């Protein structure tokens, strides 16, 4: 039966999903399947925009027949001849022999290679000066060579501002009933697969993608209809921003993608130790075992992060096979502008490091750390020290070095850089002040610009019970450090979930970065800092609203600010429910669990065939759940039997009141 979705009143999605395809293009694992989009315009003329992969051809033809509802098919616009979109053109011509195919000259050449039966008279060639009018819509065409093949073009509807973007802005994964990107949490749930799709499918062609983005930036675009994934009708700017980063070989996050190839675990051991040291220094790390994780996932992570650590054992006098495959892919996908650290292993003739260096040197913009580490079979006497040095070198490159403290009495010129305000979102900030020579601070989520005149002003609100609030009332001065998406949760635990009344939060910090007002600011995972002087304050009962002139503002980097939504979705750890377990018997060999008080004497494990002698008794685990309330800010659970927390209750960790708690059982 037909399965179509409405994009606009006269535009239907008539594509289909394939959830049984194991590998897309024969190489990229797609555990969530793949979508193949086709669109049907029902204007005065009828137009199909691209066909689909042959695996879903029958569904497509049912959709098309339903959509046409007996009307003639006038045009087929072909944007791309790769068979995942073009395989059913021949079949379509058999069913709709009078259709006119609209495409550029190169597409026609490719089409007649795949389908010699396509006659010249079936095809109407267009170029960037052509237009196709269908009644209420008018289409012009934009060539997009190498996004993803050389013949690719896109169509733009100048009336309804719709861009048919071919492979661009696609994503791996089948659709789940949704058709619009704004119907899902795209940036949260789909971005990783969108990045893996982009980097592996068109990652090599960054300059060509940049050209298309440049052309597209001159158009008003209300809808984007790609050949895979979701239709965009709002929020598209965030995705374009990612494309801009990926296609210019920038990075989304400062941090390390650490990939290792280890046969007997010694190289892996060293990779783990290095990762631990990096994390201790505040560096974000994602680790991949090249023998277990497909190269496409690691390529995607390598595009995401600014730095790479590659650790490989030597194998057949070369790199280990899975590392060689990965590095060949990096070269093929042209992953530029990364700084790379190398660890090699080899029992008698370590070669992997030299070969890694040779391969990666061919990619423009690649830099290397001097601290190459060579293992002979296993970590040796000097390995610990070498790892320390490498971790220090990487961390120094990733985390900006704290600037020297402002010497006492020395005046530093305070400058207000307007771009710093671009980093203010509904996000999270560290609020700091200084009282009687000592530093204080707490987390807020309330900084906003409130005036943009000659003097720029900022508003913040702080919970009255926070000691920092009390001190700002006295000092009238504060700094605001704006957190980026890379900020780890431990920063919130340290500055947000304990009180400066009892704990010196700045006693053991490894930075002493200060603005001209002498107040400390946080230099890590922060993209902008503001120095402020209070001009008015309003006691709102539970919190105080401070209005302040911004006397200094500067940007530290261009990493995205952590919005409050991002914090909840990606930074704050999710509480895992503790499962109850019935009484039973566990097989000591394979872990099979038999539920029941008595294990039958003739019982045979259905997984490993072992008998009762290899089972051990496991008592029931009962979880006594307590009724109470959980803090939405910091996760603190307050056992409480009543229907609502007392009005004067405040969280012992973060000082937030009952309005920030929700009922829970734990
Ligand atoms: Fe989705 Fe290049 O094909």
Boltz pocket constraint, residues with backbone or C-beta under 6 A from the ligand:
constraints:
  - pocket:
      binder: B
      contacts: [[A, 80], [A, 82], [A, 84], [A, 85], [A, 148], [A, 149], [A, 167], [A, 227], [A, 228]]
      max_distance: 6.0
